[in-house]
């Protein structure tokens, strides 16, 4: 298969020059609903800060609550200063799901940092 059946992208021509993180960032905009959610999850696991602006944009623009949740979690896992600032701004979000997920992401980040610090001591 050389053309994506969901979006019509010529797969080999497009993907060849991109690294894994860049491909996942592009996948955040894929029309097949589960692909962007998986991409956000993987970006969080990888932890590459290049994904932060795209994840923020995704949270700000998506109407898919599952994608917003996955993107918020990924931002918490990445934990860059920009990601943390954005998550803090979301804690007052009028949608409880968004605000609550941002609070949980910040809490998980703080706990992970505490464990990391304890392991250093």
Phi, psi and omega per residue, in radians:
X1 nan 2.119 -3.131
X2 -1.908 -0.127 3.126
X3 -2.217 2.289 3.123
X4 -1.157 2.208 -3.135
X5 -1.235 -0.325 -3.129
X6 -1.520 -0.647 -3.044
X7 -2.176 -0.133 3.114
X8 1.384 0.116 -3.129
X9 -1.143 2.364 3.052
X10 -1.390 1.680 -2.899
X11 -0.954 -0.981 -3.014
X12 -1.145 -0.685 -3.133
X13 -1.180 -0.655 -3.082
X14 -1.379 -0.819 -2.977
X15 -1.343 -0.469 -3.007
X16 -0.877 -0.863 -3.052
X17 -1.406 -0.078 -3.053
X18 -1.638 2.528 3.019
X19 -1.452 3.062 -3.034
X20 -1.018 -0.790 -3.124
X21 -1.129 -0.748 3.122
X22 -1.069 -0.684 3.109
X23 -1.121 -0.718 3.121
X24 -1.169 -0.670 3.100
X25 -1.071 -0.795 3.100
X26 -1.071 -0.640 -3.102
X27 -1.167 -0.290 3.083
X28 -1.075 -0.361 -3.133
X29 -1.811 0.178 -3.089
X30 -1.186 2.463 -3.088
X31 -1.270 -0.366 3.110
X32 -1.320 2.089 -2.895
X33 -1.026 -0.586 -3.087
X34 -1.417 -0.361 -3.126
X35 -1.092 -0.846 3.121
X36 -1.112 -0.606 3.124
X37 -1.136 -0.792 3.098
X38 -1.100 -0.707 -3.139
X39 -1.086 -0.777 3.125
X40 -1.067 -0.770 3.125
X41 -1.021 -0.839 -3.124
X42 -1.150 -0.660 3.089
X43 -1.072 -0.671 3.071
X44 -1.128 -0.748 -3.138
X45 -1.134 -0.673 3.136
X46 -1.220 -0.710 3.065
X47 1.402 0.319 -3.119
X48 -1.368 2.167 -3.078
X49 -1.157 -0.299 3.087
X50 -1.063 -0.382 -3.094
X51 -1.419 -0.263 -3.019
X52 -1.002 -0.897 -3.133
X53 -1.027 -0.699 3.141
X54 -1.191 -0.663 3.112
X55 -1.182 -0.695 3.088
X56 -1.084 -0.840 3.115
X57 -1.010 -0.687 3.139
X58 -1.100 -0.808 3.116
X59 -1.062 -0.722 -3.080
X60 -1.228 -0.456 -2.993
X61 -1.974 -0.363 -3.034
X62 -1.312 2.643 3.023
X63 -1.837 0.020 -3.111
X64 -1.619 1.935 -3.080
X65 -1.141 -0.537 3.124
X66 -1.210 -0.673 3.086
X67 -1.207 -0.720 3.093
X68 -1.055 -0.791 -3.141
X69 -1.087 -0.802 3.134
X70 -1.100 -0.660 3.139
X71 -1.204 -0.690 3.089
X72 -1.104 -0.787 3.106
X73 -1.063 -0.727 3.133
X74 -1.094 -0.730 3.098
X75 -1.056 -0.697 3.086
X76 -1.118 -0.682 3.123
X77 -1.192 -0.668 3.130
X78 -1.197 -0.831 2.976
X79 1.205 0.358 3.093
X80 -1.194 2.825 3.110
X81 -0.964 -0.718 3.125
X82 -1.105 -0.732 3.131
X83 -1.134 -0.746 -3.133
X84 -1.140 -0.748 3.092
X85 -1.027 -0.783 -3.132
X86 -1.123 -0.764 3.124
X87 -1.074 -0.717 3.099
X88 -1.072 -0.674 3.132
X89 -1.178 -0.443 -3.124
X90 -1.398 -0.296 -3.066
X91 -1.089 -0.395 3.102
X92 -1.718 0.234 -3.104
X93 -1.071 2.429 -3.114
X94 -1.131 -0.432 3.070
X95 -1.459 2.062 -3.071
X96 -1.027 -0.634 -3.139
X97 -1.052 -0.759 -3.119
X98 -1.207 -0.895 -3.139
X99 -1.064 -0.756 3.137
X100 -1.147 -0.706 3.120
X101 -1.156 -0.661 3.088
X102 -1.109 -0.744 3.102
X103 -1.082 -0.763 3.125
X104 -1.121 -0.698 3.124
X105 -1.102 -0.724 3.109
X106 -1.152 -0.710 3.122
X107 -1.113 -0.793 3.114
X108 -1.064 -0.682 3.139
X109 -1.126 -0.799 3.123
X110 -1.093 -0.714 3.117
X111 -1.128 -0.730 3.122
X112 -1.112 -0.699 3.104
X113 -1.166 -0.653 3.123
X114 -1.132 -0.744 3.125
X115 -1.143 -0.748 3.101
X116 -1.054 -0.719 3.115
X117 -1.169 -0.723 3.124
X118 -1.107 -0.636 3.118
X119 -1.207 -0.458 3.102
X120 -1.305 -0.538 -3.082
X121 -1.347 nan nan
